[in-house]
Amino acid sequence: MQDGGLMSITAYVQRHLADEQMTGETPIAVAEELRDYAGKSLKQAAVIRRKVKEMSKELRLTLGDIEAMSHLGNYYASKILGATQLHLFEKSNDRKNKTSAVRHLLDAQKHWEKYAAVAGSQYRPQLLARTRVLDWKATLDDVKKDVEIARASE
């Protein structure tokens, strides 16, 4: 977003490779922040699940939503890191970046699978205006394509 204070992956990689000072919040920092929030949310949801003896339907579903959004946050954190590493590889040809990109995108895939399991247990696939049919499990095929793209890049 323009004037949002966030660096694009392209700008980050360009500055990183030129060893220039970063301006704005880097994609790495965004990913770390997402992971931090997701981790805290998952821990707190687990604490509530352990402490509440008789859980209402509303609380059970709310905790499920918190867990689903936490897995989604972890997915995006890993995807951002994977995309950043892949772009670093494309610009530097350093194979370590490609290996790192694939690893992060495989992590993203695992997080999507957790997200799909939780969200899919609470909601049915639905028709949305912008994304058409949202089916978490069917979208996994697209998530897997990210890994294939990274592995095939040269």
C-alpha positions, 0 to 999 in steps of 0.5 A, a space after each residue: 500500500 502506498 504510504 503504508 510504511 511497508 517495503 515491497 519484496 522487490 525494494 527490500 531485495 534491491 536494497 539488501 543486495 546493494 547493502 543499502 539502508 532499509 526504509 520502512 518495515 521490511 518483508 522480514 519484519 512483517 513475517 516475524 510480526 505475523 509469526 509472533 501474533 500467530 504464536 501468541 494467539 495459538 498459545 492463548 487459545 490452548 490455555 483457554 481450551 485447557 482451563 474451560 471445563 464446559 465449553 459453549 458452542 460460541 466459545 468453541 467456534 471462536 477459539 476455532 476462528 482464532 486458531 484458523 486465523 493464527 494458522 493463516 498468519 503463519 502461512 502468510 509469514 512463511 509465504 512472504 519469507 519464501 517469496 523474499 528468498 526466491 526473489 533474492 535467488 533470482 537476483 543473486 543466483 545464490 542457491 542458498 536462497 532458493 533452498 531457503 525459499 523452498 523450505 519456507 514455501 513448504 512450511 507455508 503449505 503445512 500452515 495452509 493445511 492446518 488452516 484448512 483443517 480448522 476452517 473447513 471443520 467450522 465452515 462449508 465452502 462458500 461463494 464470495 464476490 472477489 474470490 469466487 468459491 472459497 474452499 480451503 482444501 481445494 486451494 491447497 493445490 494452488 499453495 503446492 504450486 508455489 513450491 513447484 514454482 520455487 523448485 523449478 526456478 533457475 
